[in-house]
């Protein structure tokens, strides 16, 4: 009896499931010109190898003659790469976003947010974290013209698509958002930004210094996830720049905990 009593707590501890953590990055690569990308791409690769996000959403990707900087990274990280675009394969320069992951992918999808623009295609991956399926959506909600009515239309399209494809699974949105935080939360009911501190706002490099709104972030469903932490993704200052002021901020990475399902009430 004494032996059984002492073993029971050990068995209970062994039965406790390990926390299911998910690291999701949303960023924009320094590809304003080919020279900048050539100089910085090894630094980006080293940063991502160190952080090891489970999913990477790359905003504002431009694929020229089959060369895709996001998929270049994926190959070296040994991640899968899905290029999300509305442009036909015959187009020499294709605009879109990319979804990179080291998790198993069971399904993917693409939709076009209206009004259409260069980067108005949204994407979805259904990935497997341990034994749980999770939907990862990527969207760049920074329309042109950037007006409230246009933003509402695109947000409505995105939420309608999520409602039609989520199938009740835990879902999150990795994106770049030009709406302010209050408007963003209103437009995505049930979702919450991972970033809590307004002072940690990160703009994509292509609009740094001139952008407005919430910026790069990960929105997660509060009924399925708990926000654990967030950190800025940045490269060291270029040679000759002031270290603190010259760092190039590319995006953010959120660490989320997948909540355990609420057990059914006993009869």
Secondary structure as a PSIPRED ss2 file (coil, helix, strand):
# PSIPRED VFORMAT (PSIPRED V4.0)

   1 X C   1.000  0.000  0.000
   2 X H   0.000  1.000  0.000
   3 X H   0.000  1.000  0.000
   4 X H   0.000  1.000  0.000
   5 X H   0.000  1.000  0.000
   6 X H   0.000  1.000  0.000
   7 X H   0.000  1.000  0.000
   8 X H   0.000  1.000  0.000
   9 X H   0.000  1.000  0.000
  10 X H   0.000  1.000  0.000
  11 X H   0.000  1.000  0.000
  12 X H   0.000  1.000  0.000
  13 X H   0.000  1.000  0.000
  14 X H   0.000  1.000  0.000
  15 X H   0.000  1.000  0.000
  16 X C   1.000  0.000  0.000
  17 X C   1.000  0.000  0.000
  18 X C   1.000  0.000  0.000
  19 X C   1.000  0.000  0.000
  20 X C   1.000  0.000  0.000
  21 X E   0.000  0.000  1.000
  22 X E   0.000  0.000  1.000
  23 X E   0.000  0.000  1.000
  24 X E   0.000  0.000  1.000
  25 X E   0.000  0.000  1.000
  26 X E   0.000  0.000  1.000
  27 X E   0.000  0.000  1.000
  28 X E   0.000  0.000  1.000
  29 X C   1.000  0.000  0.000
  30 X C   1.000  0.000  0.000
  31 X C   1.000  0.000  0.000
  32 X C   1.000  0.000  0.000
  33 X C   1.000  0.000  0.000
  34 X H   0.000  1.000  0.000
  35 X H   0.000  1.000  0.000
  36 X H   0.000  1.000  0.000
  37 X H   0.000  1.000  0.000
  38 X H   0.000  1.000  0.000
  39 X H   0.000  1.000  0.000
  40 X H   0.000  1.000  0.000
  41 X H   0.000  1.000  0.000
  42 X H   0.000  1.000  0.000
  43 X H   0.000  1.000  0.000
  44 X H   0.000  1.000  0.000
  45 X H   0.000  1.000  0.000
  46 X H   0.000  1.000  0.000
  47 X H   0.000  1.000  0.000
  48 X H   0.000  1.000  0.000
  49 X H   0.000  1.000  0.000
  50 X H   0.000  1.000  0.000
  51 X H   0.000  1.000  0.000
  52 X C   1.000  0.000  0.000
  53 X C   1.000  0.000  0.000
  54 X C   1.000  0.000  0.000
  55 X E   0.000  0.000  1.000
  56 X E   0.000  0.000  1.000
  57 X E   0.000  0.000  1.000
  58 X E   0.000  0.000  1.000
  59 X E   0.000  0.000  1.000
  60 X E   0.000  0.000  1.000
  61 X E   0.000  0.000  1.000
  62 X E   0.000  0.000  1.000
  63 X E   0.000  0.000  1.000
  64 X E   0.000  0.000  1.000
  65 X C   1.000  0.000  0.000
  66 X C   1.000  0.000  0.000
  67 X E   0.000  0.000  1.000
  68 X C   1.000  0.000  0.000
  69 X H   0.000  1.000  0.000
  70 X H   0.000  1.000  0.000
  71 X H   0.000  1.000  0.000
  72 X H   0.000  1.000  0.000
  73 X H   0.000  1.000  0.000
  74 X H   0.000  1.000  0.000
  75 X H   0.000  1.000  0.000
  76 X H   0.000  1.000  0.000
  77 X H   0.000  1.000  0.000
  78 X C   1.000  0.000  0.000
  79 X C   1.000  0.000  0.000
  80 X E   0.000  0.000  1.000
  81 X E   0.000  0.000  1.000
  82 X E   0.000  0.000  1.000
  83 X E   0.000  0.000  1.000
  84 X E   0.000  0.000  1.000
  85 X E   0.000  0.000  1.000
  86 X C   1.000  0.000  0.000
  87 X C   1.000  0.000  0.000
  88 X C   1.000  0.000  0.000
  89 X C   1.000  0.000  0.000
  90 X C   1.000  0.000  0.000
  91 X C   1.000  0.000  0.000
  92 X C   1.000  0.000  0.000
  93 X E   0.000  0.000  1.000
  94 X E   0.000  0.000  1.000
  95 X E   0.000  0.000  1.000
  96 X E   0.000  0.000  1.000
  97 X E   0.000  0.000  1.000
  98 X E   0.000  0.000  1.000
  99 X E   0.000  0.000  1.000
 100 X E   0.000  0.000  1.000
 101 X E   0.000  0.000  1.000
 102 X C   1.000  0.000  0.000
 103 X C   1.000  0.000  0.000
 104 X E   0.000  0.000  1.000
 105 X E   0.000  0.000  1.000
 106 X E   0.000  0.000  1.000
 107 X E   0.000  0.000  1.000
 108 X E   0.000  0.000  1.000
 109 X E   0.000  0.000  1.000
 110 X E   0.000  0.000  1.000
 111 X E   0.000  0.000  1.000
 112 X E   0.000  0.000  1.000
 113 X C   1.000  0.000  0.000
 114 X C   1.000  0.000  0.000
 115 X C   1.000  0.000  0.000
 116 X C   1.000  0.000  0.000
 117 X C   1.000  0.000  0.000
 118 X C   1.000  0.000  0.000
 119 X C   1.000  0.000  0.000
 120 X C   1.000  0.000  0.000
 121 X E   0.000  0.000  1.000
 122 X E   0.000  0.000  1.000
 123 X E   0.000  0.000  1.000
 124 X E   0.000  0.000  1.000
 125 X E   0.000  0.000  1.000
 126 X E   0.000  0.000  1.000
 127 X E   0.000  0.000  1.000
 128 X E   0.000  0.000  1.000
 129 X E   0.000  0.000  1.000
 130 X C   1.000  0.000  0.000
 131 X C   1.000  0.000  0.000
 132 X E   0.000  0.000  1.000
 133 X E   0.000  0.000  1.000
 134 X E   0.000  0.000  1.000
 135 X E   0.000  0.000  1.000
 136 X E   0.000  0.000  1.000
 137 X E   0.000  0.000  1.000
 138 X E   0.000  0.000  1.000
 139 X E   0.000  0.000  1.000
 140 X E   0.000  0.000  1.000
 141 X E   0.000  0.000  1.000
 142 X C   1.000  0.000  0.000
 143 X C   1.000  0.000  0.000
 144 X C   1.000  0.000  0.000
 145 X C   1.000  0.000  0.000
 146 X C   1.000  0.000  0.000
 147 X C   1.000  0.000  0.000
 148 X H   0.000  1.000  0.000
 149 X H   0.000  1.000  0.000
 150 X H   0.000  1.000  0.000
 151 X H   0.000  1.000  0.000
 152 X H   0.000  1.000  0.000
 153 X H   0.000  1.000  0.000
 154 X H   0.000  1.000  0.000
 155 X H   0.000  1.000  0.000
 156 X H   0.000  1.000  0.000
 157 X H   0.000  1.000  0.000
 158 X H   0.000  1.000  0.000
 159 X H   0.000  1.000  0.000
 160 X H   0.000  1.000  0.000
 161 X H   0.000  1.000  0.000
 162 X H   0.000  1.000  0.000
 163 X H   0.000  1.000  0.000
 164 X H   0.000  1.000  0.000
 165 X H   0.000  1.000  0.000
 166 X C   1.000  0.000  0.000
 167 X C   1.000  0.000  0.000
 168 X C   1.000  0.000  0.000
 169 X C   1.000  0.000  0.000
 170 X E   0.000  0.000  1.000
 171 X E   0.000  0.000  1.000
 172 X E   0.000  0.000  1.000
 173 X E   0.000  0.000  1.000
 174 X E   0.000  0.000  1.000
 175 X E   0.000  0.000  1.000
 176 X E   0.000  0.000  1.000
 177 X E   0.000  0.000  1.000
 178 X C   1.000  0.000  0.000
 179 X C   1.000  0.000  0.000
 180 X C   1.000  0.000  0.000
 181 X H   0.000  1.000  0.000
 182 X H   0.000  1.000  0.000
 183 X H   0.000  1.000  0.000
 184 X H   0.000  1.000  0.000
 185 X H   0.000  1.000  0.000
 186 X H   0.000  1.000  0.000
 187 X H   0.000  1.000  0.000
 188 X C   1.000  0.000  0.000
 189 X C   1.000  0.000  0.000
 190 X C   1.000  0.000  0.000
 191 X E   0.000  0.000  1.000
 192 X E   0.000  0.000  1.000
 193 X E   0.000  0.000  1.000
 194 X C   1.000  0.000  0.000
 195 X C   1.000  0.000  0.000
 196 X C   1.000  0.000  0.000
 197 X C   1.000  0.000  0.000
 198 X H   0.000  1.000  0.000
 199 X H   0.000  1.000  0.000
 200 X H   0.000  1.000  0.000
 201 X C   1.000  0.000  0.000
 202 X C   1.000  0.000  0.000
 203 X C   1.000  0.000  0.000
 204 X C   1.000  0.000  0.000
 205 X H   0.000  1.000  0.000
 206 X H   0.000  1.000  0.000
 207 X H   0.000  1.000  0.000
 208 X C   1.000  0.000  0.000
 209 X C   1.000  0.000  0.000
 210 X C   1.000  0.000  0.000
 211 X C   1.000  0.000  0.000
 212 X C   1.000  0.000  0.000
 213 X C   1.000  0.000  0.000
 214 X C   1.000  0.000  0.000
 215 X E   0.000  0.000  1.000
 216 X E   0.000  0.000  1.000
 217 X E   0.000  0.000  1.000
 218 X E   0.000  0.000  1.000
 219 X E   0.000  0.000  1.000
 220 X E   0.000  0.000  1.000
 221 X E   0.000  0.000  1.000
 222 X C   1.000  0.000  0.000
 223 X C   1.000  0.000  0.000
 224 X C   1.000  0.000  0.000
 225 X E   0.000  0.000  1.000
 226 X E   0.000  0.000  1.000
 227 X E   0.000  0.000  1.000
 228 X E   0.000  0.000  1.000
 229 X E   0.000  0.000  1.000
 230 X E   0.000  0.000  1.000
 231 X E   0.000  0.000  1.000
 232 X E   0.000  0.000  1.000
 233 X E   0.000  0.000  1.000
 234 X E   0.000  0.000  1.000
 235 X E   0.000  0.000  1.000
 236 X C   1.000  0.000  0.000
 237 X C   1.000  0.000  0.000
 238 X C   1.000  0.000  0.000
 239 X C   1.000  0.000  0.000
 240 X C   1.000  0.000  0.000
 241 X C   1.000  0.000  0.000
 242 X C   1.000  0.000  0.000
 243 X H   0.000  1.000  0.000
 244 X H   0.000  1.000  0.000
 245 X H   0.000  1.000  0.000
 246 X H   0.000  1.000  0.000
 247 X C   1.000  0.000  0.000
 248 X E   0.000  0.000  1.000
 249 X E   0.000  0.000  1.000
 250 X E   0.000  0.000  1.000
 251 X E   0.000  0.000  1.000
 252 X E   0.000  0.000  1.000
 253 X E   0.000  0.000  1.000
 254 X E   0.000  0.000  1.000
 255 X E   0.000  0.000  1.000
 256 X E   0.000  0.000  1.000
 257 X E   0.000  0.000  1.000
 258 X E   0.000  0.000  1.000
 259 X C   1.000  0.000  0.000
 260 X C   1.000  0.000  0.000
 261 X C   1.000  0.000  0.000
 262 X C   1.000  0.000  0.000
 263 X C   1.000  0.000  0.000
 264 X C   1.000  0.000  0.000
 265 X C   1.000  0.000  0.000
 266 X C   1.000  0.000  0.000
 267 X C   1.000  0.000  0.000
